[in-house]
Amino acid sequence: MEGGRGAAPHLRVLGAEDWAVWRELRLLALRESPYAFASRYADWAQAPEGRWRERLLAADLNVVAELDGRAAGMASGRRDGATAELFSLYVAPWARGRGVGDALVRSVLDWAVGLGLSATELTVRDGNRHAVALYRRHGFVDAGPAPDMAQGAPPGRRLRRTD
C-alpha cells in the first residue's frame, strides 16, 4: 500500500451500466490533471449518456477503486494482439498515498496475465513524476517516446512491462 493508511481499496469492474460512476471520476480527472490525458474536459463535460457508455464498451477492462465507500480511482485496459495497454489511470486527490494507484495497476496487470498477454504498455506525460514512480514500482521501463496523442498535448514516454 502506498501510504499504508486505512483499509485497502475495493476494486470493481465496470460495465456500460456504470457510466455515471466513470463519468464522475473522468470529469474530475480532466479538471484536476488536464496535462495527464489526451482528452479535454470541454470535450466531455456535456457528453450524453450514450457517449459515456460507448467509452466503457471501447475498453476491454474498466476498473474503479472504492475507498471509504467512495469512488477513489479508475483505470482501463485494452488488448492489442499479444500486448495489453493500461490507460486512463487516475486517483482522486483525497485518495492519493493510500494504495489506490498500486491496486489499479495490479488489477490491469493481473487481467493481462490472465489473458496470457506477453507485455503491458502505457503512455505517461513528461513531468508526471508521481505516475512514473508508480509505474516503475510495478516493473515498467522506458520504451521510447510516445506518439503525439493530441494536438498541443505535452510530450510523453511509452513505458513497457514484459511478463
PAKEPA-560986 format. One record per residue: residue number from 1; residue in three letters; chain; z, x, y of N, C-alpha, C, O in turn. Coordinates in Angstrom, 3 decimals. Layout:
N
REC  nr rest kette     n_up   n_east  n_north    ca_up  ca_east ca_north     c_up   c_east  c_north     o_up   o_east  o_north
REC NUM  ALA     A        Z        X        Y        Z        X        Y        Z        X        Y        Z        X        Y
...
! end
This chain:
163
REC  nr rest kette     n_up   n_east  n_north    ca_up  ca_east ca_north     c_up   c_east  c_north     o_up   o_east  o_north
REC   1  MET     A    0.000    0.847   -1.178    0.000    0.000    0.000    0.000    0.884    1.229    0.710    1.889    1.261
REC   2  GLU     A   -0.784    0.534    2.250   -0.968    1.388    3.418    0.337    1.663    4.151    0.685    2.824    4.367
REC   3  GLY     A    1.051    0.639    4.530    2.265    0.856    5.295    3.517    0.650    4.481    4.612    1.003    4.918
REC   4  GLY     A    3.366    0.071    3.282    4.497   -0.131    2.414    5.418   -1.255    2.850    6.500   -1.399    2.280
REC   5  ARG     A    5.041   -2.057    3.834    5.920   -3.121    4.329    5.534   -4.455    3.703    4.363   -4.833    3.688
REC   6  GLY     A    6.537   -5.162    3.187    6.343   -6.533    2.746    5.601   -6.661    1.436    5.361   -5.686    0.724
REC   7  ALA     A    5.244   -7.907    1.142    4.577   -8.253   -0.105    3.124   -7.791   -0.098    2.514   -7.606    0.956
REC   8  ALA     A    2.590   -7.611   -1.300    1.181   -7.235   -1.446    0.290   -8.416   -1.069    0.679   -9.571   -1.241
REC   9  PRO     A   -0.884   -8.130   -0.563   -1.819   -9.207   -0.224   -2.258   -9.968   -1.472   -2.376   -9.400   -2.558
REC  10  HIS     A   -2.489  -11.237   -1.297   -3.061  -12.084   -2.345   -4.557  -12.172   -2.075   -4.968  -12.521   -0.968
REC  11  LEU     A   -5.377  -11.858   -3.080   -6.829  -11.883   -2.916   -7.406  -13.156   -3.511   -6.968  -13.638   -4.556
REC  12  ARG     A   -8.398  -13.684   -2.816   -9.050  -14.909   -3.271  -10.550  -14.776   -3.054  -10.999  -14.429   -1.962
REC  13  VAL     A  -11.327  -15.057   -4.109  -12.781  -15.063   -3.997  -13.195  -16.373   -3.339  -12.728  -17.451   -3.706
REC  14  LEU     A  -14.087  -16.249   -2.355  -14.536  -17.430   -1.614  -15.886  -17.906   -2.098  -16.733  -17.119   -2.519
REC  15  GLY     A  -16.069  -19.216   -2.029  -17.368  -19.830   -2.254  -17.838  -20.462   -0.957  -17.140  -20.401    0.055
REC  16  ALA     A  -18.995  -21.057   -0.981  -19.572  -21.656    0.230  -18.666  -22.727    0.824  -18.685  -22.955    2.033
REC  17  GLU     A  -17.874  -23.386   -0.019  -16.972  -24.437    0.469  -15.831  -23.866    1.320  -15.137  -24.613    2.009
REC  18  ASP     A  -15.641  -22.562    1.271  -14.583  -21.893    2.041  -15.095  -21.339    3.370  -14.482  -20.442    3.950
REC  19  TRP     A  -16.196  -21.863    3.841  -16.853  -21.327    5.036  -15.934  -21.282    6.261  -16.054  -20.367    7.076
REC  20  ALA     A  -15.024  -22.240    6.409  -14.162  -22.277    7.603  -13.194  -21.094    7.622  -12.900  -20.559    8.691
REC  21  VAL     A  -12.696  -20.681    6.456  -11.809  -19.520    6.374  -12.587  -18.269    6.773  -12.113  -17.449    7.559
REC  22  TRP     A  -13.789  -18.139    6.216  -14.635  -16.986    6.530  -14.981  -16.974    8.022  -14.938  -15.926    8.666
REC  23  ARG     A  -15.321  -18.130    8.558  -15.694  -18.235    9.972  -14.559  -17.740   10.878  -14.793  -16.970   11.809
REC  24  GLU     A  -13.346  -18.183   10.602  -12.204  -17.794   11.428  -12.049  -16.274   11.478  -11.903  -15.698   12.556
REC  25  LEU     A  -12.081  -15.629   10.318  -11.911  -14.176   10.278  -13.105  -13.450   10.873  -12.937  -12.469   11.597
REC  26  ARG     A  -14.300  -13.918   10.577  -15.503  -13.233   11.065  -15.590  -13.285   12.587  -15.929  -12.286   13.221
REC  27  LEU     A  -15.290  -14.427   13.172  -15.331  -14.518   14.630  -14.251  -13.635   15.259  -14.483  -13.014   16.296
REC  28  LEU     A  -13.085  -13.578   14.641  -12.043  -12.672   15.126  -12.537  -11.226   15.060  -12.346  -10.456   16.001
REC  29  ALA     A  -13.164  -10.869   13.958  -13.689   -9.509   13.784  -14.718   -9.171   14.851  -14.679   -8.089   15.436
REC  30  LEU     A  -15.631  -10.087   15.103  -16.698   -9.824   16.066  -16.181   -9.756   17.496  -16.752   -9.053   18.329
REC  31  ARG     A  -15.099  -10.485   17.789  -14.481  -10.402   19.130  -13.661   -9.133   19.271  -13.746   -8.437   20.283
REC  32  GLU     A  -12.871   -8.836   18.257  -11.897   -7.757   18.347  -12.520   -6.377   18.109  -12.087   -5.397   18.714
REC  33  SER     A  -13.516   -6.290   17.247  -14.117   -4.997   16.877  -15.642   -5.056   16.892  -16.271   -4.777   15.872
REC  34  PRO     A  -16.246   -5.411   18.016  -17.703   -5.583   18.036  -18.473   -4.315   17.691  -19.592   -4.400   17.184
REC  35  TYR     A  -17.905   -3.149   17.950  -18.546   -1.866   17.671  -18.736   -1.622   16.179  -19.563   -0.797   15.791
REC  36  ALA     A  -17.988   -2.323   15.343  -17.968   -2.034   13.914  -19.014   -2.802   13.109  -19.230   -2.505   11.934
REC  37  PHE     A  -19.659   -3.782   13.727  -20.543   -4.672   12.974  -21.942   -4.721   13.568  -22.143   -4.446   14.751
REC  38  ALA     A  -22.898   -5.073   12.729  -24.278   -5.217   13.188  -24.491   -6.557   13.885  -25.393   -6.682   14.713
REC  39  SER     A  -23.685   -7.548   13.568  -23.794   -8.873   14.191  -23.017   -8.904   15.501  -22.141   -8.075   15.750
REC  40  ARG     A  -23.361   -9.878   16.324  -22.656  -10.049   17.595  -21.950  -11.398   17.620  -22.412  -12.364   17.011
REC  41  TYR     A  -20.834  -11.454   18.325  -20.069  -12.696   18.460  -20.951  -13.824   18.986  -20.912  -14.939   18.466
REC  42  ALA     A  -21.743  -13.539   20.011  -22.586  -14.574   20.628  -23.581  -15.181   19.633  -23.977  -16.338   19.774
REC  43  ASP     A  -23.980  -14.400   18.633  -24.937  -14.899   17.636  -24.296  -15.848   16.628  -25.002  -16.587   15.942
REC  44  TRP     A  -22.969  -15.836   16.531  -22.268  -16.624   15.518  -21.301  -17.654   16.076  -20.913  -18.572   15.354
REC  45  ALA     A  -20.904  -17.536   17.315  -19.844  -18.391   17.862  -20.143  -19.877   17.733  -19.236  -20.664   17.462
REC  46  GLN     A  -21.371  -20.268   17.917  -21.744  -21.683   17.844  -22.541  -22.026   16.590  -23.176  -23.079   16.521
REC  47  ALA     A  -22.508  -21.150   15.615  -23.277  -21.377   14.382  -22.779  -22.629   13.665  -21.572  -22.848   13.559
REC  48  PRO     A  -23.698  -23.443   13.177  -23.294  -24.648   12.433  -22.769  -24.304   11.038  -22.980  -23.203   10.528
REC  49  GLU     A  -22.099  -25.249   10.454  -21.521  -25.063    9.123  -22.537  -24.525    8.123  -22.211  -23.644    7.328
REC  50  GLY     A  -23.751  -25.036    8.151  -24.771  -24.605    7.195  -25.067  -23.121    7.251  -25.304  -22.492    6.219
REC  51  ARG     A  -25.054  -22.559    8.447  -25.306  -21.114    8.572  -24.166  -20.310    7.955  -24.408  -19.287    7.313
REC  52  TRP     A  -22.931  -20.760    8.142  -21.787  -20.073    7.538  -21.849  -20.155    6.019  -21.572  -19.177    5.325
REC  53  ARG     A  -22.213  -21.322    5.508  -22.346  -21.468    4.053  -23.433  -20.541    3.512  -23.259  -19.911    2.469
REC  54  GLU     A  -24.554  -20.462    4.229  -25.645  -19.573    3.804  -25.203  -18.118    3.777  -25.583  -17.367    2.879
REC  55  ARG     A  -24.408  -17.723    4.753  -23.907  -16.346    4.791  -23.070  -16.043    3.557  -23.216  -14.983    2.950
REC  56  LEU     A  -22.205  -16.957    3.190  -21.381  -16.742    1.999  -22.239  -16.694    0.737  -21.965  -15.902   -0.164
REC  57  LEU     A  -23.258  -17.519    0.665  -24.131  -17.535   -0.507  -25.031  -16.302   -0.578  -25.510  -15.950   -1.656
REC  58  ALA     A  -25.264  -15.643    0.559  -26.143  -14.468    0.608  -25.486  -13.231   -0.009  -26.179  -12.280   -0.370
REC  59  ALA     A  -24.182  -13.237   -0.129  -23.470  -12.118   -0.750  -23.131  -12.488   -2.187  -22.959  -13.663   -2.511
REC  60  ASP     A  -23.038  -11.493   -3.033  -22.655  -11.740   -4.423  -21.149  -11.909   -4.588  -20.684  -12.508   -5.558
REC  61  LEU     A  -20.389  -11.373   -3.626  -18.934  -11.453   -3.665  -18.412  -11.563   -2.239  -18.817  -10.796   -1.365
REC  62  ASN     A  -17.521  -12.509   -2.004  -16.803  -12.634   -0.740  -15.334  -12.806   -1.087  -14.964  -13.706   -1.842
REC  63  VAL     A  -14.497  -11.932   -0.527  -13.073  -11.937   -0.833  -12.289  -12.040    0.461  -12.623  -11.403    1.460
REC  64  VAL     A  -11.237  -12.855    0.429  -10.303  -12.903    1.548   -8.940  -12.454    1.033   -8.534  -12.789   -0.080
REC  65  ALA     A   -8.252  -11.694    1.864   -6.881  -11.282    1.555   -5.950  -12.146    2.383   -6.140  -12.303    3.589
REC  66  GLU     A   -4.952  -12.702    1.736   -3.956  -13.522    2.425   -2.633  -12.786    2.400   -2.248  -12.202    1.387
REC  67  LEU     A   -1.947  -12.822    3.517   -0.678  -12.143    3.674    0.222  -13.060    4.475   -0.186  -13.585    5.511
REC  68  ASP     A    1.417  -13.254    4.015    2.350  -14.142    4.702    1.758  -15.541    4.899    2.025  -16.204    5.902
REC  69  GLY     A    0.943  -15.980    3.920    0.353  -17.315    3.980   -0.809  -17.467    4.940   -1.264  -18.583    5.191
REC  70  ARG     A   -1.299  -16.353    5.485   -2.407  -16.401    6.450   -3.560  -15.532    5.973   -3.357  -14.539    5.276
REC  71  ALA     A   -4.778  -15.920    6.359   -5.944  -15.085    6.086   -5.807  -13.820    6.916   -5.736  -13.879    8.143
REC  72  ALA     A   -5.770  -12.662    6.237   -5.481  -11.391    6.900   -6.659  -10.428    6.907   -6.680   -9.488    7.701
REC  73  GLY     A   -7.634  -10.644    6.039   -8.767   -9.740    5.972   -9.828  -10.272    5.040   -9.612  -11.235    4.304
REC  74  MET     A  -10.988   -9.624    5.085  -12.122  -10.083    4.283  -13.026   -8.910    3.956  -13.000   -7.877    4.626
REC  75  ALA     A  -13.823   -9.086    2.917  -14.836   -8.106    2.538  -15.880   -8.809    1.687  -15.618   -9.841    1.070
REC  76  SER     A  -17.067   -8.225    1.673  -18.151   -8.742    0.845  -18.748   -7.622    0.027  -18.608   -6.443    0.352
REC  77  GLY     A  -19.421   -8.015   -1.045  -20.149   -7.078   -1.877  -21.469   -7.694   -2.290  -21.589   -8.908   -2.454
REC  78  ARG     A  -22.450   -6.835   -2.454  -23.734   -7.296   -2.994  -24.293   -6.234   -3.911  -24.043   -5.039   -3.753
REC  79  ARG     A  -25.050   -6.708   -4.866  -25.662   -5.831   -5.845  -27.070   -5.494   -5.400  -27.824   -6.365   -4.967
REC  80  ASP     A  -27.421   -4.207   -5.511  -28.770   -3.745   -5.209  -29.172   -2.795   -6.330  -28.947   -1.588   -6.243
REC  81  GLY     A  -29.761   -3.342   -7.369  -30.100   -2.541   -8.536  -28.843   -2.080   -9.238  -28.004   -2.895   -9.621
REC  82  ALA     A  -28.706   -0.746   -9.414  -27.539   -0.179  -10.097  -26.427    0.173   -9.116  -25.428    0.781   -9.498
REC  83  THR     A  -26.597   -0.209   -7.855  -25.637    0.133   -6.802  -25.057   -1.131   -6.189  -25.735   -2.152   -6.069
REC  84  ALA     A  -23.793   -1.043   -5.803  -23.150   -2.125   -5.055  -23.062   -1.694   -3.600  -23.014   -0.502   -3.298
REC  85  GLU     A  -23.043   -2.662   -2.709  -22.789   -2.385   -1.303  -21.549   -3.147   -0.874  -21.442   -4.353   -1.097
REC  86  LEU     A  -20.621   -2.447   -0.263  -19.435   -3.052    0.337  -19.769   -3.252    1.812  -20.188   -2.310    2.484
REC  87  PHE     A  -19.588   -4.472    2.320  -19.894   -4.723    3.729  -18.989   -5.813    4.288  -18.307   -6.519    3.546
REC  88  SER     A  -18.997   -5.930    5.591  -18.222   -6.937    6.329  -16.718   -6.834    6.104  -16.017   -7.844    6.145
REC  89  LEU     A  -16.221   -5.634    5.869  -14.777   -5.481    5.698  -14.101   -5.549    7.061  -14.536   -4.920    8.026
REC  90  TYR     A  -13.033   -6.325    7.111  -12.264   -6.474    8.351  -10.825   -6.820    7.994  -10.568   -7.590    7.069
REC  91  VAL     A   -9.892   -6.238    8.744   -8.472   -6.560    8.612   -7.973   -6.980    9.987   -8.168   -6.263   10.968
REC  92  ALA     A   -7.331   -8.136   10.061   -6.790   -8.637   11.331   -5.759   -7.655   11.871   -5.036   -7.030   11.095
REC  93  PRO     A   -5.681   -7.512   13.186   -4.743   -6.533   13.775   -3.303   -6.694   13.308   -2.625   -5.694   13.071
REC  94  TRP     A   -2.824   -7.906   13.171   -1.429   -8.138   12.782   -1.137   -7.711   11.341    0.024   -7.549   10.965
REC  95  ALA     A   -2.196   -7.527   10.528   -2.018   -7.198    9.112   -2.310   -5.734    8.795   -2.168   -5.315    7.646
REC  96  ARG     A   -2.707   -4.967    9.773   -3.057   -3.569    9.523   -1.821   -2.761    9.142   -0.717   -3.002    9.631
REC  97  GLY     A   -2.044   -1.789    8.248   -0.951   -0.957    7.783   -0.115   -1.600    6.703    0.955   -1.092    6.368
REC  98  ARG     A   -0.581   -2.717    6.147    0.195   -3.446    5.140   -0.525   -3.561    3.796   -0.165   -4.400    2.970
REC  99  GLY     A   -1.542   -2.721    3.573   -2.210   -2.688    2.275   -3.403   -3.618    2.142   -4.017   -3.676    1.077
REC 100  VAL     A   -3.743   -4.340    3.187   -4.849   -5.306    3.114   -6.181   -4.598    2.920   -6.960   -4.980    2.046
REC 101  GLY     A   -6.456   -3.576    3.720   -7.719   -2.848    3.586   -7.876   -2.226    2.217   -8.942   -2.311    1.609
REC 102  ASP     A   -6.816   -1.598    1.728   -6.862   -0.993    0.392   -7.139   -2.047   -0.677   -7.950   -1.819   -1.574
REC 103  ALA     A   -6.484   -3.179   -0.588   -6.672   -4.246   -1.585   -8.112   -4.768   -1.553   -8.701   -5.035   -2.601
REC 104  LEU     A   -8.670   -4.910   -0.365  -10.043   -5.402   -0.252  -11.051   -4.397   -0.805  -11.979   -4.775   -1.519
REC 105  VAL     A  -10.871   -3.126   -0.478  -11.779   -2.099   -1.020  -11.679   -2.087   -2.538  -12.699   -2.075   -3.228
REC 106  ARG     A  -10.459   -2.091   -3.062  -10.282   -2.100   -4.523  -10.949   -3.314   -5.161  -11.530   -3.207   -6.240
REC 107  SER     A  -10.869   -4.464   -4.503  -11.467   -5.672   -5.099  -12.978   -5.537   -5.233  -13.550   -5.953   -6.241
REC 108  VAL     A  -13.625   -4.964   -4.232  -15.078   -4.774   -4.320  -15.410   -3.692   -5.345  -16.363   -3.841   -6.111
REC 109  LEU     A  -14.645   -2.614   -5.370  -14.880   -1.568   -6.368  -14.682   -2.094   -7.784  -15.479   -1.789   -8.672
REC 110  ASP     A  -13.644   -2.870   -8.007  -13.395   -3.447   -9.336  -14.537   -4.371   -9.740  -14.978   -4.357  -10.889
REC 111  TRP     A  -15.014   -5.170   -8.794  -16.143   -6.058   -9.057  -17.369   -5.253   -9.476  -18.040   -5.599  -10.448
REC 112  ALA     A  -17.662   -4.171   -8.739  -18.832   -3.342   -9.036  -18.715   -2.688  -10.411  -19.675   -2.673  -11.182
REC 113  VAL     A  -17.541   -2.150  -10.712  -17.320   -1.526  -12.018  -17.461   -2.569  -13.122  -18.025   -2.285  -14.178
REC 114  GLY     A  -16.949   -3.773  -12.879  -17.063   -4.856  -13.856  -18.500   -5.235  -14.170  -18.802   -5.711  -15.264
REC 115  LEU     A  -19.378   -5.022  -13.210  -20.802   -5.283  -13.423  -21.525   -4.094  -14.037  -22.705   -4.185  -14.373
REC 116  GLY     A  -20.817   -2.979  -14.184  -21.430   -1.780  -14.747  -22.289   -1.019  -13.747  -23.166   -0.252  -14.146
REC 117  LEU     A  -22.053   -1.219  -12.459  -22.850   -0.534  -11.443  -22.393    0.919  -11.323  -21.211    1.223  -11.481
REC 118  SER     A  -23.331    1.802  -11.044  -23.037    3.239  -11.082  -22.466    3.791   -9.785  -21.877    4.872   -9.787
REC 119  ALA     A  -22.626    3.073   -8.678  -22.142    3.577   -7.389  -21.909    2.409   -6.440  -22.439    1.314   -6.626
REC 120  THR     A  -21.104    2.672   -5.421  -20.875    1.717   -4.339  -21.131    2.454   -3.028  -20.667    3.578   -2.835
REC 121  GLU     A  -21.869    1.813   -2.135  -22.194    2.396   -0.834  -21.744    1.470    0.278  -21.497    0.285    0.055
REC 122  LEU     A  -21.639    2.021    1.474  -21.300    1.235    2.652  -21.773    1.978    3.890  -22.107    3.161    3.832
REC 123  THR     A  -21.797    1.274    5.000  -22.099    1.870    6.294  -20.869    1.744    7.169  -20.238    0.688    7.221
REC 124  VAL     A  -20.531    2.822    7.856  -19.416    2.808    8.788  -19.912    3.394   10.108  -20.639    4.387   10.121
REC 125  ARG     A  -19.520    2.784   11.191  -19.936    3.233   12.517  -19.220    4.527   12.893  -18.043    4.712   12.585
REC 126  ASP     A  -19.944    5.412   13.561  -19.345    6.648   14.060  -18.163    6.305   14.957  -18.218    5.358   15.741
REC 127  GLY     A  -17.111    7.075   14.834  -15.932    6.869   15.660  -14.923    5.892   15.080  -13.825    5.759   15.620
REC 128  ASN     A  -15.262    5.208   14.000  -14.336    4.252   13.393  -13.465    5.017   12.393  -13.584    4.844   11.180
REC 129  ARG     A  -12.582    5.872   12.937  -11.837    6.816   12.120  -10.888    6.149   11.129  -10.665    6.680   10.042
REC 130  HIS     A  -10.330    4.998   11.483   -9.416    4.315   10.551  -10.184    3.815    9.326   -9.704    3.916    8.197
REC 131  ALA     A  -11.375    3.280    9.563  -12.196    2.818    8.439  -12.618    3.995    7.566  -12.568    3.909    6.340
REC 132  VAL     A  -13.031    5.089    8.190  -13.435    6.265    7.418  -12.277    6.751    6.560  -12.473    7.081    5.391
REC 133  ALA     A  -11.083    6.800    7.119   -9.908    7.237    6.345   -9.653    6.304    5.163   -9.339    6.760    4.064
REC 134  LEU     A   -9.788    5.007    5.391   -9.615    4.030    4.306  -10.614    4.295    3.192  -10.230    4.360    2.024
REC 135  TYR     A  -11.877    4.447    3.529  -12.914    4.644    2.508  -12.745    5.984    1.789  -12.950    6.061    0.578
REC 136  ARG     A  -12.382    7.017    2.503  -12.183    8.329    1.873  -11.022    8.283    0.878  -11.068    8.949   -0.157
REC 137  ARG     A   -9.976    7.497    1.186   -8.861    7.335    0.241   -9.334    6.775   -1.091   -8.707    6.992   -2.128
REC 138  HIS     A  -10.434    6.060   -1.052  -10.957    5.420   -2.264  -12.126    6.184   -2.868  -12.859    5.651   -3.701
REC 139  GLY     A  -12.300    7.433   -2.447  -13.289    8.294   -3.082  -14.679    8.272   -2.495  -15.598    8.835   -3.091
REC 140  PHE     A  -14.869    7.647   -1.351  -16.188    7.640   -0.719  -16.430    8.978   -0.033  -15.518    9.554    0.558
REC 141  VAL     A  -17.657    9.464   -0.114  -18.065   10.708    0.540  -19.302   10.439    1.386  -20.003    9.448    1.183
REC 142  ASP     A  -19.560   11.325    2.330  -20.691   11.186    3.236  -22.004   11.231    2.461  -22.201   12.101    1.613
REC 143  ALA     A  -22.892   10.299    2.753  -24.202   10.246    2.099  -25.328   10.286    3.118  -26.472    9.976    2.783
REC 144  GLY     A  -25.026   10.664    4.361  -26.070   10.812    5.363  -26.034    9.742    6.423  -25.215    8.825    6.373
REC 145  PRO     A  -26.942    9.866    7.401  -26.967    8.898    8.499  -27.356    7.503    8.008  -28.135    7.347    7.068
REC 146  ALA     A  -26.795    6.508    8.666  -27.126    5.118    8.338  -28.385    4.714    9.083  -28.641    5.199   10.185
REC 147  PRO     A  -29.165    3.837    8.493  -30.309    3.309    9.238  -29.810    2.473   10.406  -28.739    1.870   10.324
REC 148  ASP     A  -30.563    2.430   11.477  -30.181    1.624   12.646  -30.207    0.157   12.235  -31.267   -0.381   11.914
REC 149  MET     A  -29.044   -0.490   12.244  -28.948   -1.869   11.768  -29.142   -2.896   12.869  -29.511   -4.035   12.584
REC 150  ALA     A  -28.907   -2.530   14.096  -29.045   -3.483   15.192  -29.384   -2.715   16.464  -28.872   -1.622   16.706
REC 151  GLN     A  -30.235   -3.297   17.250  -30.626   -2.651   18.500  -29.396   -2.451   19.386  -28.638   -3.389   19.632
REC 152  GLY     A  -29.211   -1.238   19.852  -28.082   -0.942   20.718  -26.776   -0.679   19.984  -25.770   -0.353   20.615
REC 153  ALA     A  -26.775   -0.814   18.666  -25.553   -0.576   17.895  -25.273    0.921   17.843  -26.203    1.727   17.846
REC 154  PRO     A  -24.006    1.294   17.798  -23.685    2.721   17.689  -24.170    3.269   16.354  -24.274    2.527   15.377
REC 155  PRO     A  -24.468    4.569   16.310  -24.916    5.155   15.045  -23.794    5.126   14.015  -22.618    4.974   14.343
REC 156  GLY     A  -24.193    5.273   12.786  -23.211    5.254   11.716  -23.590    6.190   10.595  -24.609    6.878   10.647
REC 157  ARG     A  -22.742    6.199    9.574  -22.946    7.029    8.394  -22.938    6.137    7.168  -22.281    5.096    7.138
REC 158  ARG     A  -23.676    6.561    6.167  -23.585    5.943    4.846  -22.529    6.715    4.083  -22.498    7.945    4.122
REC 159  LEU     A  -21.672    6.001    3.396  -20.692    6.604    2.507  -20.975    6.086    1.102  -21.437    4.958    0.927
REC 160  ARG     A  -20.697    6.914    0.114  -21.021    6.562   -1.278  -19.897    7.006   -2.190  -19.277    8.053   -2.003
REC 161  ARG     A  -19.661    6.174   -3.177  -18.705    6.496   -4.234  -19.425    6.288   -5.554  -19.976    5.217   -5.807
REC 162  THR     A  -19.421    7.307   -6.387  -20.041    7.217   -7.708  -18.955    6.937   -8.722  -17.916    7.595   -8.746
REC 163  ASP     A  -19.217    5.942   -9.564  -18.218    5.574  -10.581  -18.589    6.094  -11.938  -17.859    5.874  -12.905
! end
